[in-house]
């Protein structure tokens, strides 16, 4: 089984897959002053042809550090924000014809309160709880994208990717 290291989010290292912004204690343009501050346009999410965004929760429990499933959305971005703990997400570049790039998977730690937006076509799947037994993760997608713009692939056992340095209980 191939193994990958956990990487910290960085603007340059994550740019091929999307963008991110720290939503807690933001450091961006602010309109107003205390006691009411508005931090505008911190990150954008491409909805494709759909104009309705749907917010869902994906609760992930600590599990074996093995990537055995991946998915992508061809026509829209996906927003992922861990609410009450850190998570690990795997990503791989968008590919033509649904080719699954399991050999190009990278894993990033996403701190709680950080919104990650994945570009259309970027391979990913449910996050891994990191340092907690479970983490509630906010997912932002166009309404019903999970039903009409989601290609899920279960990897062959020889294609599974292990995550190094993953703390197990």
C-alpha atoms as a printed R data frame, in Angstrom:
    type eleno elety resid chain resno       x      y       z
1   ATOM     1    CA   UNK     A     1   0.000  0.000   0.000
2   ATOM     2    CA   UNK     A     2   1.269  3.455  -0.900
3   ATOM     3    CA   UNK     A     3   1.558  5.908   2.024
4   ATOM     4    CA   UNK     A     4   1.498  9.703   2.157
5   ATOM     5    CA   UNK     A     5   2.488 12.234   4.818
6   ATOM     6    CA   UNK     A     6   0.163 14.789   6.345
7   ATOM     7    CA   UNK     A     7   0.805 18.322   5.054
8   ATOM     8    CA   UNK     A     8  -0.130 21.637   6.654
9   ATOM     9    CA   UNK     A     9  -2.332 23.927   4.551
10  ATOM    10    CA   UNK     A    10  -0.342 26.524   2.642
11  ATOM    11    CA   UNK     A    11  -1.445 28.884  -0.116
12  ATOM    12    CA   UNK     A    12   1.102 27.558  -2.617
13  ATOM    13    CA   UNK     A    13   0.821 23.858  -1.741
14  ATOM    14    CA   UNK     A    14  -2.993 23.858  -1.801
15  ATOM    15    CA   UNK     A    15  -3.503 26.182  -4.827
16  ATOM    16    CA   UNK     A    16  -3.795 23.312  -7.398
17  ATOM    17    CA   UNK     A    17  -6.798 21.958  -5.479
18  ATOM    18    CA   UNK     A    18  -8.640 25.101  -4.370
19  ATOM    19    CA   UNK     A    19  -8.437 27.792  -1.700
20  ATOM    20    CA   UNK     A    20  -9.008 28.265   2.023
21  ATOM    21    CA   UNK     A    21  -9.654 30.947   4.627
22  ATOM    22    CA   UNK     A    22  -9.601 30.956   8.415
23  ATOM    23    CA   UNK     A    23 -13.151 31.819   9.411
24  ATOM    24    CA   UNK     A    24 -12.417 32.063  13.164
25  ATOM    25    CA   UNK     A    25 -10.316 35.133  14.086
26  ATOM    26    CA   UNK     A    26 -10.292 36.315  10.452
27  ATOM    27    CA   UNK     A    27  -7.479 38.403   9.067
28  ATOM    28    CA   UNK     A    28  -9.146 40.069   6.096
29  ATOM    29    CA   UNK     A    29 -10.845 43.284   5.027
30  ATOM    30    CA   UNK     A    30 -13.319 44.375   7.675
31  ATOM    31    CA   UNK     A    31 -16.293 46.693   7.381
32  ATOM    32    CA   UNK     A    32 -17.378 48.271  10.653
33  ATOM    33    CA   UNK     A    33 -15.835 48.301  14.092
34  ATOM    34    CA   UNK     A    34 -16.448 46.538  17.394
35  ATOM    35    CA   UNK     A    35 -19.013 45.584  18.571
36  ATOM    36    CA   UNK     A    36 -20.118 44.710  15.008
37  ATOM    37    CA   UNK     A    37 -17.470 43.759  12.450
38  ATOM    38    CA   UNK     A    38 -18.183 42.289   9.010
39  ATOM    39    CA   UNK     A    39 -15.361 40.414   7.252
40  ATOM    40    CA   UNK     A    40 -16.471 40.389   3.648
41  ATOM    41    CA   UNK     A    41 -15.901 37.985   0.756
42  ATOM    42    CA   UNK     A    42 -13.360 35.839   2.587
43  ATOM    43    CA   UNK     A    43 -13.739 32.883   0.214
44  ATOM    44    CA   UNK     A    44 -15.979 32.043  -2.737
45  ATOM    45    CA   UNK     A    45 -17.664 28.793  -3.767
46  ATOM    46    CA   UNK     A    46 -18.400 28.161  -7.465
47  ATOM    47    CA   UNK     A    47 -21.960 26.801  -7.660
48  ATOM    48    CA   UNK     A    48 -21.759 26.062 -11.372
49  ATOM    49    CA   UNK     A    49 -25.178 26.398 -12.995
50  ATOM    50    CA   UNK     A    50 -27.017 26.093  -9.668
51  ATOM    51    CA   UNK     A    51 -27.930 29.198  -7.683
52  ATOM    52    CA   UNK     A    52 -28.931 27.448  -4.446
53  ATOM    53    CA   UNK     A    53 -26.276 26.459  -1.943
54  ATOM    54    CA   UNK     A    54 -27.040 23.651   0.479
55  ATOM    55    CA   UNK     A    55 -25.301 23.335   3.864
56  ATOM    56    CA   UNK     A    56 -24.912 19.854   5.325
57  ATOM    57    CA   UNK     A    57 -23.026 18.263   8.209
58  ATOM    58    CA   UNK     A    58 -20.667 15.337   7.708
59  ATOM    59    CA   UNK     A    59 -19.847 13.841  11.118
60  ATOM    60    CA   UNK     A    60 -16.679 11.779  10.891
61  ATOM    61    CA   UNK     A    61 -15.444  9.459  13.614
62  ATOM    62    CA   UNK     A    62 -11.845  8.383  14.117
63  ATOM    63    CA   UNK     A    63 -11.165  5.472  11.748
64  ATOM    64    CA   UNK     A    64  -8.298  3.576  10.179
65  ATOM    65    CA   UNK     A    65  -5.976  5.980   8.311
66  ATOM    66    CA   UNK     A    66  -6.559  4.410   4.905
67  ATOM    67    CA   UNK     A    67  -8.023  6.127   1.836
68  ATOM    68    CA   UNK     A    68 -10.127  3.531   0.053
69  ATOM    69    CA   UNK     A    69 -12.794  5.737  -1.539
70  ATOM    70    CA   UNK     A    70 -12.623  8.975  -3.490
71  ATOM    71    CA   UNK     A    71 -15.051 11.169  -5.412
72  ATOM    72    CA   UNK     A    72 -15.276 14.321  -7.475
73  ATOM    73    CA   UNK     A    73 -17.864 16.836  -8.676
74  ATOM    74    CA   UNK     A    74 -17.474 17.782 -12.346
75  ATOM    75    CA   UNK     A    75 -19.511 20.984 -12.385
76  ATOM    76    CA   UNK     A    76 -19.129 22.621  -8.972
77  ATOM    77    CA   UNK     A    77 -16.821 23.355  -6.082
78  ATOM    78    CA   UNK     A    78 -17.292 21.964  -2.571
79  ATOM    79    CA   UNK     A    79 -16.798 23.829   0.693
80  ATOM    80    CA   UNK     A    80 -15.547 21.912   3.737
81  ATOM    81    CA   UNK     A    81 -15.206 23.468   7.215
82  ATOM    82    CA   UNK     A    82 -14.492 21.460  10.367
83  ATOM    83    CA   UNK     A    83 -16.531 23.002  13.179
84  ATOM    84    CA   UNK     A    84 -15.390 21.413  16.427
85  ATOM    85    CA   UNK     A    85 -12.007 19.831  15.694
86  ATOM    86    CA   UNK     A    86  -9.274 19.430  13.094
87  ATOM    87    CA   UNK     A    87  -9.654 17.076  10.130
88  ATOM    88    CA   UNK     A    88  -7.489 15.564   7.437
89  ATOM    89    CA   UNK     A    89  -8.688 15.743   3.843
90  ATOM    90    CA   UNK     A    90  -7.260 13.943   0.880
91  ATOM    91    CA   UNK     A    91  -7.143 15.605  -2.523
92  ATOM    92    CA   UNK     A    92  -5.893 14.670  -5.968
93  ATOM    93    CA   UNK     A    93  -5.908 16.683  -9.204
94  ATOM    94    CA   UNK     A    94  -8.863 16.710 -11.563
95  ATOM    95    CA   UNK     A    95  -8.422 14.156 -14.353
96  ATOM    96    CA   UNK     A    96  -9.933 13.521 -17.771
97  ATOM    97    CA   UNK     A    97 -12.444 10.725 -18.359
98  ATOM    98    CA   UNK     A    98 -12.868  9.880 -14.676
99  ATOM    99    CA   UNK     A    99  -9.349  8.420 -14.372
100 ATOM   100    CA   UNK     A   100  -8.685  7.992 -10.639
101 ATOM   101    CA   UNK     A   101  -5.269  9.467  -9.689
102 ATOM   102    CA   UNK     A   102  -4.803  7.459  -6.487
103 ATOM   103    CA   UNK     A   103  -1.026  7.693  -6.960
104 ATOM   104    CA   UNK     A   104  -1.176 11.518  -6.750
105 ATOM   105    CA   UNK     A   105  -3.213 11.791  -3.541
106 ATOM   106    CA   UNK     A   106  -2.060 14.329  -0.974
107 ATOM   107    CA   UNK     A   107  -3.367 14.762   2.584
108 ATOM   108    CA   UNK     A   108  -3.783 18.138   4.323
109 ATOM   109    CA   UNK     A   109  -4.635 18.985   7.919
110 ATOM   110    CA   UNK     A   110  -7.508 21.471   8.071
111 ATOM   111    CA   UNK     A   111  -7.761 23.287  11.433
112 ATOM   112    CA   UNK     A   112 -11.218 23.760  12.955
113 ATOM   113    CA   UNK     A   113 -12.923 26.879  11.663
114 ATOM   114    CA   UNK     A   114 -10.983 26.879   8.378
115 ATOM   115    CA   UNK     A   115 -13.096 26.778   5.205
116 ATOM   116    CA   UNK     A   116 -11.538 24.855   2.329
117 ATOM   117    CA   UNK     A   117 -13.056 25.189  -1.138
118 ATOM   118    CA   UNK     A   118 -12.182 22.440  -3.602
119 ATOM   119    CA   UNK     A   119 -12.127 23.261  -7.301
120 ATOM   120    CA   UNK     A   120 -14.478 21.362  -9.637
121 ATOM   121    CA   UNK     A   121 -13.048 17.972 -10.561
122 ATOM   122    CA   UNK     A   122 -10.678 17.689  -7.572
123 ATOM   123    CA   UNK     A   123 -10.782 14.186  -6.097
124 ATOM   124    CA   UNK     A   124 -11.620 13.961  -2.367
125 ATOM   125    CA   UNK     A   125 -13.936 12.175   0.063
126 ATOM   126    CA   UNK     A   126 -15.089 12.385   3.670
127 ATOM   127    CA   UNK     A   127 -12.521 13.912   6.021
128 ATOM   128    CA   UNK     A   128 -10.725 12.012   8.795
129 ATOM   129    CA   UNK     A   129 -11.157 13.198  12.401
130 ATOM   130    CA   UNK     A   130  -7.737 14.307  13.629
131 ATOM   131    CA   UNK     A   131  -7.002 14.490  17.333
132 ATOM   132    CA   UNK     A   132 -10.657 13.921  18.321
133 ATOM   133    CA   UNK     A   133 -12.976 10.934  18.450
134 ATOM   134    CA   UNK     A   134 -15.308 12.698  16.013
135 ATOM   135    CA   UNK     A   135 -15.630 16.020  14.211
136 ATOM   136    CA   UNK     A   136 -18.699 17.738  12.756
137 ATOM   137    CA   UNK     A   137 -17.808 19.186   9.370
138 ATOM   138    CA   UNK     A   138 -19.912 21.752   7.502
139 ATOM   139    CA   UNK     A   139 -20.268 20.848   3.815
140 ATOM   140    CA   UNK     A   140 -21.423 23.457   1.277
141 ATOM   141    CA   UNK     A   141 -22.531 22.214  -2.142
142 ATOM   142    CA   UNK     A   142 -25.107 23.182  -4.719
143 ATOM   143    CA   UNK     A   143 -28.451 21.699  -3.753
144 ATOM   144    CA   UNK     A   144 -28.529 17.913  -4.447
145 ATOM   145    CA   UNK     A   145 -25.001 17.835  -5.939
146 ATOM   146    CA   UNK     A   146 -24.446 14.581  -4.030
147 ATOM   147    CA   UNK     A   147 -27.196 13.069  -6.216
148 ATOM   148    CA   UNK     A   148 -26.558 14.627  -9.638
149 ATOM   149    CA   UNK     A   149 -22.876 15.677  -9.793
150 ATOM   150    CA   UNK     A   150 -20.932 13.174  -7.723
151 ATOM   151    CA   UNK     A   151 -18.758 10.364  -9.083
152 ATOM   152    CA   UNK     A   152 -17.673  8.008  -6.277
153 ATOM   153    CA   UNK     A   153 -14.939  5.406  -6.801
154 ATOM   154    CA   UNK     A   154 -14.069  2.579  -4.416
155 ATOM   155    CA   UNK     A   155 -10.369  1.937  -4.866
156 ATOM   156    CA   UNK     A   156  -8.990 -1.549  -5.435
157 ATOM   157    CA   UNK     A   157  -7.074 -2.838  -2.409
158 ATOM   158    CA   UNK     A   158  -3.781 -2.375  -4.295
159 ATOM   159    CA   UNK     A   159  -4.688  1.314  -4.777
160 ATOM   160    CA   UNK     A   160  -5.426  2.084  -1.097
161 ATOM   161    CA   UNK     A   161  -3.382  4.933   0.361
162 ATOM   162    CA   UNK     A   162  -2.288  4.946   3.999
163 ATOM   163    CA   UNK     A   163  -1.848  8.149   5.973
164 ATOM   164    CA   UNK     A   164   1.427  8.342   7.909
165 ATOM   165    CA   UNK     A   165   1.614 10.053  11.308
166 ATOM   166    CA   UNK     A   166  -2.093  9.577  11.969
167 ATOM   167    CA   UNK     A   167  -2.726  9.454  15.743
168 ATOM   168    CA   UNK     A   168  -4.847  6.462  16.672
169 ATOM   169    CA   UNK     A   169  -6.423  6.188  20.175
